[in-house]
């Protein structure tokens, strides 16, 4: 009796496995197969170019919500050259190097919330990072167009940087120095258009990413500490929109 039960169970498992394999073998065309799409960038093409952005601000007695009398200056610089080789039609692999530098010099600011009043003076922040990225690019032509296309750039990055913070709001100035290491995986979709036969203009945005950061800090050259952080991003950040110019040969 026990042998009969075991035989039935075995036959049932074999039958279910066979049905599952047959169902998995069926192929549904949902319109995502790009193997037959038009050739937008040919195999063997080289791409070189990059993005550049710069911003500057200067506040004089500026008020923002509960922060009053802001007097500050600062800038942000980002340079990102890249190259890529098309290993297949509409698919390329390459490398990107990104350098960023940010500075903020806060002379004065005042926060007044109910019974809490805080003044800030002589606060200075300087941060710079350099990231090396391995990139994989996929191009999706818009219909039969040879000029306009969508693309996705997958990035695996490793970065190193430094940050310096000086607080002159106290009787004796205090400073903190930090070494930053970063590991990240990002997905950047975008749109591109050829201005002529070789030059293209691109608009991209960081939409999905995983970043792991480690910071070693030295405070006043006496105290040491460290910080680890992990962040996952799945949103469209308007402030991260980048415009680039690339040459295809």
trRosetta pair geometry for C-beta under 8 A, 3 or more apart (Angstrom, degrees):
i j d omega theta_ij theta_ji phi_ij phi_ji
1 4 5.8 -52 -153 31 32 112
1 5 6.7 31 151 -17 63 105
2 5 5.7 -54 -152 36 35 113
2 6 6.4 35 152 -18 67 106
3 6 5.7 -54 -147 37 33 112
3 7 6.3 35 154 -21 66 105
4 7 5.7 -54 -148 34 31 112
4 8 6.5 31 154 -18 65 104
5 8 5.8 -54 -149 35 31 111
5 9 6.4 30 153 -18 64 106
6 9 5.7 -54 -148 36 32 112
6 10 6.3 33 154 -20 65 106
7 10 5.7 -54 -148 35 31 112
7 11 6.4 29 155 -16 65 107
8 11 5.8 -56 -147 38 30 110
8 12 6.3 33 154 -22 64 106
9 12 5.7 -54 -149 34 31 114
9 13 6.5 31 154 -19 64 104
10 13 5.8 -54 -151 34 32 110
10 14 6.4 30 153 -17 65 106
11 14 5.7 -54 -147 38 33 111
11 15 6.2 34 154 -21 66 107
12 15 5.7 -55 -147 36 30 112
12 16 6.3 27 156 -16 65 107
13 16 5.9 -56 -146 39 30 108
13 17 6.2 30 156 -19 64 109
14 17 5.8 -56 -147 37 29 112
14 18 6.3 30 155 -21 64 107
15 18 5.8 -55 -149 35 29 111
15 19 6.5 27 155 -16 64 107
16 19 5.8 -56 -148 38 32 110
16 20 6.3 33 154 -21 65 107
17 20 5.7 -55 -148 35 31 112
17 21 6.4 29 155 -17 65 105
18 21 5.9 -56 -149 36 30 109
18 22 6.4 29 154 -17 64 107
19 22 5.7 -56 -147 37 31 111
19 23 6.3 30 155 -18 66 106
20 23 5.8 -55 -147 37 31 110
20 24 6.2 28 155 -17 65 108
21 24 5.7 -55 -144 40 31 109
21 25 6.2 35 155 -26 64 106
22 25 5.7 -53 -148 31 30 114
22 26 7.3 41 151 -31 59 94
23 26 6.0 -43 -163 13 37 113
29 33 6.6 -58 -136 4 83 126
33 36 6.7 35 124 17 102 94
34 37 4.5 -28 -163 -3 72 128
34 90 7.3 -117 148 107 123 152
34 140 6.4 -86 -123 -113 141 90
37 90 7.1 22 86 -30 115 169
37 140 7.0 -41 162 -144 168 65
37 141 6.2 166 161 38 113 99
38 141 4.9 -57 70 55 105 153
38 144 5.8 119 -47 -127 158 55
38 146 7.8 -99 142 -80 136 73
39 42 5.8 42 169 -88 124 69
39 89 4.7 -71 -123 -159 95 128
39 90 6.7 -138 -138 -36 51 97
39 141 8.0 47 89 -28 12 141
40 89 7.9 117 36 174 58 86
40 90 5.4 71 40 -95 94 96
40 139 4.8 -127 75 131 132 131
40 140 7.8 57 -3 117 150 6
40 141 4.1 177 -67 -67 121 105
40 146 6.9 177 -129 -133 65 52
40 149 4.9 74 -158 -83 157 151
41 45 5.4 -118 179 53 90 149
41 47 7.7 -16 -152 -57 143 122
41 86 5.5 -158 133 -96 108 146
41 89 7.1 156 83 -163 58 53
41 90 5.7 123 47 -92 84 42
41 92 7.0 -48 115 -34 142 119
41 139 5.3 102 10 18 113 158
41 248 6.7 -116 -128 -144 106 142
42 45 5.2 110 67 -34 73 113
42 86 6.6 119 99 100 40 156
42 89 6.1 -29 -135 -113 39 81
43 86 5.3 -149 -127 123 35 106
43 87 6.9 -23 -140 138 91 19
43 88 5.4 -33 -96 -150 108 22
43 89 5.1 -58 -38 -56 89 60
44 85 7.9 -20 -144 -173 24 87
44 86 6.1 -38 26 73 23 100
45 85 7.7 167 86 -153 45 48
45 86 4.4 34 48 11 82 132
45 92 7.5 -74 77 -86 89 129
45 248 5.6 5 174 -173 124 97
45 249 6.8 152 -162 78 74 34
46 83 7.1 -14 -174 -170 93 99
46 84 7.4 151 -161 81 49 51
46 85 5.8 -20 -106 -103 68 72
46 86 7.7 -122 -65 4 28 84
46 248 7.3 159 84 -154 48 48
46 249 5.0 -19 63 65 97 90
47 82 7.8 -6 116 114 99 93
47 83 6.5 160 89 -158 61 50
47 84 4.2 -6 58 57 111 97
47 85 7.6 -158 22 -70 77 29
47 86 7.5 86 -15 -40 103 91
47 92 6.4 62 15 154 125 171
47 94 7.1 -101 66 -43 98 160
47 137 7.9 -33 46 43 155 162
47 246 5.5 8 -173 175 100 123
47 247 7.1 157 -153 79 53 46
47 248 5.2 -16 -99 -100 80 72
47 249 7.8 169 -81 22 34 69
48 81 7.9 2 -172 -174 79 94
48 82 7.4 -175 -143 95 45 52
48 83 4.6 -5 -101 -107 79 89
48 84 7.8 -171 -68 23 45 64
48 246 6.8 159 84 -156 28 76
48 247 5.4 -20 65 58 80 96
48 249 7.6 -7 15 11 101 111
49 81 7.4 -158 122 -145 25 65
49 82 6.5 -13 71 59 60 83
49 200 7.9 -122 -21 61 166 84
49 244 6.0 112 128 163 117 104
49 245 5.3 -139 -162 103 127 53
49 246 3.2 -137 19 -106 151 56
49 247 5.5 146 -62 6 101 69
50 79 7.0 31 151 180 136 69
50 80 5.2 180 -165 96 98 56
50 81 3.8 -63 -71 -104 145 44
50 82 5.4 141 -92 11 75 75
50 96 7.9 141 -115 -141 88 91
50 244 6.0 -119 140 -145 22 110
50 245 7.5 -6 59 57 46 67
50 246 7.6 117 -14 -86 30 76
51 78 7.4 -11 112 120 100 102
51 79 7.7 178 91 -150 58 34
51 80 4.7 4 53 57 90 108
51 242 4.6 14 -160 175 160 117
51 243 6.4 138 -135 79 102 38
51 244 3.8 -70 -74 -85 86 95
51 245 8.0 135 -92 14 50 59
52 78 7.1 165 -152 92 37 66
52 79 5.4 8 -111 -111 81 70
52 80 7.5 -163 -70 27 46 69
53 76 7.5 -13 117 114 98 98
53 77 7.6 167 91 -151 61 35
53 78 4.7 7 54 55 96 105
53 242 6.7 -104 -37 -124 130 80
53 243 7.8 113 -76 38 99 82
54 75 7.1 -9 -171 -175 83 106
54 76 7.0 169 -150 88 40 60
54 77 5.3 7 -110 -108 82 71
54 78 7.6 -162 -69 28 49 65
55 75 6.5 167 89 -156 54 59
55 76 4.6 8 51 49 99 100
56 73 8.0 -9 -173 -170 85 83
56 74 7.4 177 -149 95 50 47
56 75 4.6 -12 -102 -105 74 92
56 76 7.9 -154 -67 24 42 63
57 72 7.5 17 109 103 103 94
57 73 7.0 178 92 -147 61 43
57 74 5.5 0 54 58 94 85
57 75 7.5 179 18 -81 64 48
58 72 7.7 -162 -144 96 37 51
58 73 5.0 4 -108 -108 75 84
59 62 4.0 -76 -164 8 108 135
59 70 4.7 -18 134 113 141 102
59 71 6.2 -155 101 -122 84 24
59 72 4.8 20 45 47 111 79
59 73 7.6 -156 25 -68 68 44
60 71 6.0 34 -122 -116 45 81
61 69 5.4 -29 -135 -132 65 61
61 70 7.3 113 -153 52 10 48
61 71 6.6 16 -50 -69 47 90
62 69 7.8 100 49 -150 38 11
62 70 4.3 -46 65 60 87 104
62 71 7.8 148 16 -71 83 40
63 67 7.0 168 -155 94 50 60
63 68 5.0 0 -116 -121 92 65
63 69 7.2 22 -79 -31 78 39
63 70 7.1 168 -77 5 27 96
64 67 4.8 -3 66 62 86 105
64 70 6.5 11 6 -15 104 144
66 111 5.8 47 130 -150 97 80
66 112 6.7 -148 -176 61 87 52
66 113 5.3 17 -164 -74 145 94
67 70 5.9 44 139 -60 109 114
67 109 5.7 -16 -169 -173 105 111
67 110 7.2 137 -162 72 55 45
67 111 5.6 -29 -102 -90 67 80
68 109 7.6 134 69 -167 41 61
68 110 4.8 -38 70 74 89 99
68 111 7.5 158 19 -87 77 29
68 112 6.6 -10 12 14 126 106
69 108 6.0 -48 132 124 100 112
69 109 6.6 165 88 -130 72 35
69 110 4.9 33 47 16 113 112
70 106 7.6 -60 -157 -143 84 94
70 108 7.3 -179 -141 93 26 67
70 109 4.9 20 -107 -105 71 94
71 106 7.6 110 82 -166 58 54
71 107 4.3 -51 104 65 106 113
71 108 4.5 36 35 43 111 91
71 109 7.4 -151 29 -59 62 65
72 104 6.6 -3 -177 -171 123 84
72 105 6.2 165 -156 87 72 54
72 106 4.5 -20 -103 -108 114 60
72 107 6.2 -166 -83 13 51 76
72 109 7.3 7 -43 -55 115 111
73 104 7.9 168 91 -150 43 43
73 105 5.1 -3 60 57 83 105
74 102 7.4 15 -179 -179 108 76
74 103 5.5 -169 -144 99 71 64
74 104 4.1 -2 -102 -104 132 60
74 105 6.4 178 -72 19 74 65
75 102 7.4 -161 94 -141 51 47
75 103 5.5 17 46 49 78 99
76 100 7.5 -11 -172 -168 84 94
76 101 7.5 168 -152 88 43 52
76 102 4.9 1 -109 -108 79 86
76 103 8.0 -163 -72 27 47 61
77 99 7.9 -18 119 117 97 88
77 100 6.7 164 90 -152 60 48
77 101 4.6 0 56 55 106 93
77 102 7.6 -163 26 -70 65 48
78 98 7.0 -9 -167 -169 90 96
78 99 7.3 167 -149 89 44 52
78 100 4.7 -1 -104 -106 81 88
78 101 8.0 -169 -70 25 48 59
79 98 7.4 165 88 -151 47 50
79 99 5.0 -4 59 58 93 97
79 100 7.9 -176 25 -75 58 48
80 96 6.0 14 179 -179 96 108
80 97 7.1 -178 -147 88 54 44
80 98 4.2 -2 -108 -107 96 83
80 99 7.5 -170 -75 25 55 58
80 242 7.5 -14 42 -160 142 150
80 244 7.6 -70 81 -99 106 122
81 96 7.3 179 96 -148 42 63
81 97 5.9 0 62 55 84 92
82 94 6.3 93 174 118 90 129
82 95 6.8 -166 -145 99 70 44
82 96 3.9 -17 -101 -102 106 85
82 97 7.5 179 -81 20 58 58
82 135 6.7 9 -154 15 127 153
82 244 8.0 -1 29 -162 120 151
82 246 7.8 -37 74 -106 102 112
83 94 5.1 -148 102 -164 54 130
83 95 6.4 7 55 53 80 77
84 92 4.2 75 160 138 111 131
84 93 6.7 168 -152 87 82 16
84 94 3.2 -108 -99 -17 57 144
84 95 8.0 179 -79 20 60 43
84 135 6.6 -67 -94 87 110 116
84 137 5.7 14 -155 10 155 135
85 92 5.8 173 85 -155 28 98
85 93 6.4 -25 61 63 78 67
85 94 6.0 135 7 -78 64 93
86 89 7.3 40 169 -103 123 22
86 90 7.7 72 -148 6 117 11
86 91 6.6 112 -154 77 75 45
86 92 4.2 -56 -90 -85 55 98
87 91 6.1 -54 61 106 82 95
87 92 6.4 139 5 -121 73 41
87 93 5.7 15 -14 9 124 104
88 91 4.2 14 62 52 100 114
90 138 6.5 38 146 -162 88 60
90 139 4.3 -124 -152 61 80 93
90 140 7.3 83 -169 -73 131 36
90 141 7.4 -94 -105 -24 127 90
91 136 7.7 -8 -168 -176 88 85
91 137 6.9 164 -153 88 42 62
91 138 5.5 -3 -105 -106 79 69
91 139 7.4 -138 -62 18 41 79
92 136 7.6 171 90 -155 47 45
92 137 4.6 -4 59 56 91 108
93 134 7.6 -2 -172 -180 92 89
93 135 7.1 166 -154 90 48 57
93 136 5.4 -12 -105 -106 78 70
93 137 7.5 -166 -75 20 32 76
94 134 7.9 172 95 -156 33 53
94 135 5.3 -17 68 62 76 101
94 137 7.3 3 20 -4 105 113
95 132 7.1 -19 -168 -171 106 83
95 133 6.7 146 -162 82 57 57
95 134 6.1 -33 -103 -105 72 51
95 135 6.6 165 -100 14 17 91
96 132 7.8 152 85 -162 52 39
96 133 4.2 -17 64 65 95 112
96 135 5.2 59 -10 -30 109 130
96 155 7.0 -49 43 -122 131 115
97 130 7.1 -5 -176 -173 91 92
97 131 7.2 165 -156 84 45 54
97 132 5.8 -13 -107 -106 76 64
97 133 7.3 -171 -76 22 30 80
98 129 7.7 2 110 110 93 95
98 130 7.0 164 86 -154 53 46
98 131 4.4 -5 57 55 102 101
98 133 6.7 36 -5 -8 108 120
98 157 7.8 -17 26 -136 122 137
98 159 7.8 -42 70 -102 101 118
99 128 7.5 -2 -173 -173 84 96
99 129 7.3 174 -148 90 43 53
99 130 5.1 -8 -102 -105 77 81
99 131 8.0 -167 -70 22 36 67
100 128 6.8 178 94 -148 54 54
100 129 5.0 2 56 54 97 94
100 130 7.9 -178 23 -77 63 40
100 131 7.9 18 4 0 103 104
101 126 7.9 -10 -170 -169 87 79
101 127 7.3 170 -150 92 46 52
101 128 4.3 -3 -105 -105 81 94
101 129 7.9 -171 -72 23 47 59
102 125 7.5 -16 116 120 94 102
102 126 7.5 170 90 -150 56 38
102 127 4.9 -4 57 60 96 96
102 128 7.5 -180 22 -76 60 51
103 125 6.9 164 -152 91 41 65
103 126 5.2 4 -109 -107 82 75
103 127 7.9 -174 -73 26 45 62
104 123 7.7 -16 118 114 99 92
104 124 7.3 171 92 -151 61 38
104 125 4.4 11 53 52 99 105
105 123 7.8 158 -159 86 37 55
105 124 5.3 4 -114 -113 72 82
105 125 7.9 -152 -68 32 41 62
106 109 5.9 -34 -176 -14 118 118
106 120 6.0 -11 133 129 130 122
106 122 7.7 23 89 93 69 1
106 123 4.1 -5 60 61 112 101
106 124 7.4 -151 29 -69 69 41
106 125 8.0 36 -4 2 101 97
107 121 7.0 -10 168 -148 45 61
107 122 6.8 21 -136 -71 45 48
108 119 7.6 -30 -156 -169 80 92
108 120 6.9 141 -159 85 33 68
108 121 5.8 4 -99 -103 65 72
109 119 7.4 157 84 -158 50 49
109 120 4.4 -1 56 53 95 112
110 117 7.5 -11 -173 -166 92 85
110 118 7.4 164 -156 86 48 51
110 119 5.4 -13 -106 -106 76 72
110 120 7.5 -152 -69 22 35 74
111 116 7.4 -23 120 120 99 95
111 117 7.1 167 90 -150 61 39
111 118 4.5 -1 56 56 106 96
111 119 7.9 -159 25 -71 70 31
111 120 7.7 52 -8 -14 99 103
112 116 7.4 167 -150 91 36 58
112 117 5.0 8 -110 -110 77 83
112 118 8.0 -164 -69 27 45 59
113 116 4.9 -6 66 61 86 105
119 169 7.4 170 109 -151 76 116
120 123 5.5 -23 174 -19 111 131
120 169 5.8 -65 -147 -92 51 139
121 168 6.4 -83 113 96 82 86
121 169 4.8 131 51 -107 75 75
122 166 7.6 -64 148 120 86 98
122 167 7.5 99 103 -176 82 34
122 168 3.0 -53 116 70 130 120
122 169 6.2 -178 57 -58 85 57
122 173 7.5 -80 127 -107 131 106
123 165 7.9 -15 -170 -169 82 85
123 166 7.3 168 -154 88 38 62
123 167 5.9 2 -113 -115 78 62
123 168 7.1 -145 -66 31 40 76
123 169 6.5 4 -62 -37 90 109
124 164 7.7 -17 116 116 95 94
124 165 7.2 159 86 -155 59 41
124 166 4.3 1 55 54 105 104
124 168 7.5 42 -3 -6 101 107
125 163 7.3 -14 -167 -170 84 98
125 164 7.4 161 -152 86 40 57
125 165 5.4 0 -106 -107 76 77
125 166 8.0 -156 -66 26 40 66
126 163 6.9 166 90 -153 52 53
126 164 4.7 0 57 54 98 99
127 161 6.7 40 -179 158 81 128
127 162 7.3 -167 -142 97 52 47
127 163 4.2 -3 -105 -108 89 93
127 164 7.6 -166 -70 25 53 58
128 161 5.7 -166 100 -151 49 98
128 162 6.0 5 55 54 85 81
128 163 7.9 173 21 -80 51 56
129 159 5.4 20 -179 175 107 127
129 160 7.3 167 -150 89 67 30
129 161 3.4 -42 -99 -77 68 138
129 180 6.7 -54 -101 85 100 132
129 182 7.2 14 -152 11 129 140
130 159 6.4 173 89 -149 39 81
130 160 6.2 -13 60 62 86 75
130 161 6.6 155 13 -80 58 79
131 157 4.8 9 179 -174 115 124
131 158 7.0 161 -152 82 70 31
131 159 3.7 -34 -96 -88 81 108
131 182 6.9 -49 -101 79 105 123
131 184 7.7 -21 -146 36 135 122
132 157 6.7 157 81 -150 41 70
132 158 5.6 -13 59 61 92 83
132 159 7.3 172 18 -83 59 55
133 155 4.6 -20 -167 -160 126 105
133 156 6.6 145 -156 71 67 41
133 157 4.1 -26 -96 -93 88 91
134 155 7.3 143 73 -154 47 52
134 156 4.7 -11 56 59 99 99
134 157 7.7 -164 23 -74 61 46
135 153 5.5 -17 -162 -170 114 99
135 154 6.8 146 -156 76 57 52
135 155 5.4 -16 -100 -98 79 73
136 153 7.3 152 74 -156 45 50
136 154 4.5 -10 57 56 99 105
137 151 5.9 -3 -169 -177 95 121
137 152 7.3 165 -148 82 50 48
137 153 5.2 -13 -99 -102 80 77
137 154 7.9 -159 -71 23 35 70
138 151 6.4 163 84 -154 48 69
138 152 5.1 -2 54 52 98 92
139 149 5.1 19 -173 150 98 145
139 150 7.5 148 -160 84 52 46
139 151 4.8 -25 -102 -98 62 97
139 192 7.8 -57 -127 41 105 131
140 149 6.1 157 76 -172 44 91
140 150 4.5 -17 64 67 104 95
140 151 6.8 178 17 -82 74 42
140 152 7.9 40 -9 -7 110 90
141 144 7.3 31 136 -130 129 13
141 145 5.8 -174 -179 64 96 75
141 146 7.4 -11 -139 -91 131 37
141 148 7.7 102 -157 90 65 55
141 149 4.7 -54 -105 -105 47 104
142 145 4.8 3 72 31 85 130
142 148 4.8 -26 31 105 130 101
142 149 5.9 -155 -11 -101 80 40
142 150 6.7 99 -62 -15 90 85
145 148 4.7 -15 133 47 151 83
145 149 7.0 -165 90 -61 108 69
146 194 7.6 -33 131 24 69 141
147 193 5.9 22 154 -156 85 75
147 194 4.9 -113 -142 43 66 98
148 191 7.3 -10 -165 -173 90 97
148 192 7.3 165 -148 88 48 53
148 193 5.2 -10 -99 -103 74 84
148 194 8.0 -120 -59 14 41 76
149 191 7.6 165 89 -154 40 57
149 192 5.6 -13 63 60 83 95
150 189 6.9 -6 -178 -172 102 99
150 190 7.3 163 -157 89 62 39
150 191 5.9 -39 -105 -100 62 64
150 192 7.8 146 -112 18 16 79
151 189 7.1 166 91 -153 46 56
151 190 5.7 -17 63 64 87 84
151 191 7.7 152 20 -101 78 17
151 192 5.9 21 0 -3 122 120
151 202 7.5 -42 42 -136 130 121
151 204 7.9 -52 77 -94 99 110
152 187 6.4 -14 -172 -169 106 92
152 188 7.2 147 -161 79 55 46
152 189 4.9 -27 -103 -98 78 73
152 190 7.7 151 -93 19 35 68
153 187 7.5 153 80 -158 50 45
153 188 4.5 -19 62 65 99 99
153 189 7.7 180 20 -81 68 25
153 190 7.2 7 0 11 106 113
153 204 6.7 -2 20 -142 124 149
154 185 7.8 -10 -174 -171 86 83
154 186 7.6 165 -156 88 44 50
154 187 5.7 -14 -105 -105 68 73
154 188 8.0 -175 -76 25 24 71
155 184 7.3 7 111 109 104 97
155 185 7.0 164 87 -154 63 40
155 186 4.4 -7 57 59 112 92
155 187 7.5 -164 20 -74 80 29
155 188 6.7 35 -12 -1 118 110
156 184 7.7 173 -153 92 36 54
156 185 5.8 -6 -105 -106 66 76
157 182 7.3 -8 116 115 103 100
157 183 7.3 166 91 -154 63 38
157 184 4.6 -7 59 61 105 95
157 185 7.6 -176 21 -77 77 31
157 186 6.9 9 1 9 120 109
158 181 7.9 -17 -172 -171 82 86
158 182 7.1 155 -160 86 39 63
158 183 5.7 -5 -107 -105 71 70
158 184 8.0 -179 -76 24 32 70
159 180 7.5 -15 117 119 98 98
159 181 7.1 155 87 -160 60 42
159 182 3.9 -6 59 58 106 110
159 183 7.8 -161 24 -66 75 32
159 184 7.3 13 1 6 113 111
160 179 7.7 -19 -165 -176 88 87
160 180 6.8 147 -161 86 41 66
160 181 5.7 -10 -103 -104 71 67
160 182 7.5 -157 -65 21 30 81
161 179 7.8 156 87 -162 44 46
161 180 4.2 -16 66 62 89 115
161 182 7.3 19 9 -6 107 116
162 177 7.4 -16 -169 -171 99 84
162 178 6.8 155 -157 85 53 58
162 179 6.1 -24 -102 -106 74 54
162 180 6.7 -161 -74 14 22 91
163 177 7.5 164 87 -155 54 42
163 178 4.6 -5 57 58 95 107
163 180 6.3 59 -9 -29 103 122
163 215 7.7 -22 32 -139 123 123
164 175 6.8 -10 -171 -171 87 108
164 176 7.4 162 -154 85 43 54
164 177 5.6 -6 -107 -108 76 72
164 178 7.7 -166 -72 24 38 73
165 175 6.6 161 87 -155 54 59
165 176 4.6 -2 57 54 103 98
165 178 7.9 28 1 -2 101 109
166 173 6.2 2 -174 -178 97 114
166 174 7.5 163 -154 88 52 42
166 175 4.6 -16 -103 -102 74 93
167 170 6.5 46 125 1 102 100
167 173 6.7 162 84 -157 51 64
167 174 4.9 -10 59 63 102 90
167 175 7.3 -175 20 -79 69 43
168 173 4.5 -18 -103 -107 73 100
170 173 7.1 155 60 -93 87 26
170 174 6.2 30 37 -6 134 107
174 219 7.3 7 178 -175 105 91
174 220 5.7 -50 -146 -70 82 107
175 219 7.6 174 95 -151 45 52
175 220 6.4 124 52 -81 66 53
176 217 5.7 -11 -174 -165 105 112
176 218 7.1 160 -156 80 56 45
176 219 4.9 -16 -105 -103 86 75
176 220 7.8 -25 -78 -26 58 58
177 217 7.0 147 79 -154 44 59
177 218 4.9 -13 61 59 95 97
178 215 4.9 -2 -173 -172 126 105
178 216 6.5 156 -152 78 68 44
178 217 4.6 -24 -95 -97 93 74
178 218 7.5 -178 -77 19 46 65
179 215 7.0 157 76 -153 46 54
179 216 4.8 -4 52 54 98 99
180 213 6.6 -26 -161 -161 97 100
180 214 7.3 149 -154 80 49 50
180 215 5.2 -14 -100 -100 74 82
181 213 7.4 152 82 -154 50 51
181 214 4.9 -8 59 59 97 99
181 215 8.0 -170 24 -74 63 40
182 211 6.4 -17 -165 -166 103 98
182 212 7.0 151 -156 80 52 53
182 213 5.2 -11 -103 -103 82 74
182 214 7.8 -166 -73 25 43 66
183 211 7.4 156 83 -153 47 51
183 212 4.7 -9 60 58 95 104
184 209 6.1 0 -173 -173 109 108
184 210 6.5 168 -151 88 61 54
184 211 4.2 -6 -104 -104 104 77
184 212 7.1 -170 -73 22 57 64
185 209 6.6 170 89 -150 52 60
185 210 4.8 10 50 49 96 99
186 206 5.8 -40 -169 -141 126 103
186 208 6.9 150 -157 90 52 57
186 209 4.0 -3 -107 -105 80 105
186 210 7.8 -153 -69 30 54 53
186 211 7.9 24 -64 -63 98 93
187 206 7.9 116 75 -153 45 58
187 207 6.0 -53 94 64 90 91
187 208 4.1 7 45 60 114 104
187 209 6.9 -155 21 -67 65 64
188 204 4.9 45 160 170 109 121
188 205 6.6 177 -153 80 79 29
188 206 5.3 -39 -98 -93 93 54
188 207 6.8 143 -113 10 38 82
189 204 6.9 179 100 -144 30 80
189 205 6.9 -16 67 55 71 80
189 207 6.0 0 19 3 98 138
190 202 5.5 52 138 179 140 98
190 203 5.5 179 -162 92 101 48
190 204 3.1 -55 -73 -94 137 74
190 205 6.6 146 -86 9 83 63
191 202 7.1 168 88 -152 44 60
191 203 5.2 -2 57 57 88 98
191 204 7.9 -173 25 -73 49 55
192 200 5.2 25 178 169 112 122
192 201 6.9 167 -151 85 66 42
192 202 4.3 -21 -99 -101 94 82
192 203 7.5 -177 -78 22 49 63
192 246 7.9 -30 -140 38 131 124
193 200 6.6 167 84 -154 32 79
193 201 5.7 -14 61 58 84 89
194 197 7.2 25 173 -122 130 10
194 198 7.9 124 -152 51 107 10
194 199 7.0 120 -159 84 67 48
194 200 4.9 -46 -97 -95 57 86
194 248 7.9 -60 -110 25 109 131
195 199 4.7 -32 52 96 109 103
195 200 6.7 -179 2 -102 78 28
195 201 6.0 71 -43 -15 108 101
196 199 5.4 43 39 37 89 94
198 247 5.6 16 151 -158 102 76
198 248 5.4 -158 -156 59 62 70
198 249 6.4 29 -143 -76 119 66
199 245 6.8 -12 -166 -171 99 95
199 246 7.5 150 -153 81 52 44
199 247 5.9 -26 -97 -101 64 69
199 248 7.9 -169 -75 18 17 79
200 245 7.5 158 82 -155 48 50
200 246 5.1 -21 63 65 96 92
200 247 7.8 175 20 -85 78 23
200 248 6.3 43 -8 -15 118 113
201 243 7.1 -9 -174 -171 93 92
201 244 7.5 161 -157 85 49 47
201 245 5.9 -21 -103 -102 66 69
202 243 7.1 159 84 -156 56 46
202 244 4.6 -12 59 60 105 94
202 245 7.7 -170 19 -76 81 23
202 246 6.3 30 -11 1 121 116
203 241 6.8 -4 -171 -174 88 100
203 242 7.5 165 -151 85 44 48
203 243 5.7 -12 -100 -103 70 73
204 241 7.4 161 85 -154 39 55
204 242 5.2 -18 64 61 88 94
204 244 7.1 1 11 7 112 114
205 236 5.8 29 139 -150 142 87
205 237 7.0 176 -174 58 101 63
205 238 7.9 -30 -132 -108 130 31
205 240 5.9 101 -155 95 70 91
205 241 5.0 -25 -93 -99 95 67
205 242 7.3 168 -83 17 42 73
206 209 6.0 -3 179 -33 109 132
206 233 7.4 28 139 106 105 140
206 237 6.2 -11 72 41 92 112
206 240 4.4 -61 31 141 105 145
207 233 8.0 -176 149 123 26 97
207 234 7.3 26 154 -150 71 47
207 235 7.2 -142 -157 91 60 18
207 236 5.6 -13 -114 -89 89 67
208 233 6.7 174 -145 95 28 73
208 234 5.4 21 -113 -110 79 71
209 231 7.9 20 105 106 95 90
209 232 7.4 -179 93 -151 52 43
209 233 4.6 8 53 51 90 107
210 230 7.7 -6 -172 -171 82 91
210 231 7.6 173 -150 89 42 51
210 232 5.4 -7 -105 -107 74 76
210 233 7.8 -160 -69 23 34 71
211 230 7.2 169 90 -151 53 48
211 231 5.1 -6 59 58 97 92
211 233 7.5 23 3 -4 106 108
212 228 7.8 -10 -174 -168 83 89
212 229 7.7 171 -153 91 44 49
212 230 5.2 -8 -107 -105 73 84
213 227 7.8 -3 114 109 100 90
213 228 7.1 163 89 -153 61 44
213 229 4.8 -4 58 59 105 91
213 230 7.6 -171 22 -76 70 38
213 231 7.8 18 0 4 109 101
214 226 7.0 -7 -173 -174 85 107
214 227 7.4 166 -153 85 42 52
214 228 5.4 -7 -105 -104 75 77
215 226 6.4 162 87 -156 56 58
215 227 4.6 -2 55 54 106 95
215 228 7.9 -165 23 -70 70 36
216 224 7.5 -12 -176 -167 86 95
216 225 7.9 165 -158 91 47 40
216 226 5.2 -21 -104 -102 59 91
217 224 6.9 155 87 -156 61 48
217 225 4.8 -14 62 66 109 84
217 226 6.7 -178 15 -84 81 35
217 227 7.0 41 -16 -4 118 99
218 221 6.2 33 156 -99 115 37
218 223 7.4 147 -161 80 47 49
218 224 5.7 -16 -103 -101 66 73
219 222 6.7 -52 91 57 70 75
219 223 4.2 -20 60 67 106 102
219 224 7.6 -162 18 -72 79 26
219 225 7.0 22 -11 11 113 109
220 223 6.5 44 48 18 94 91
233 237 7.6 -24 -179 -31 134 122
237 240 4.1 55 90 9 112 112
237 241 7.9 -154 101 -33 65 67
238 241 6.0 -20 -169 -19 46 114
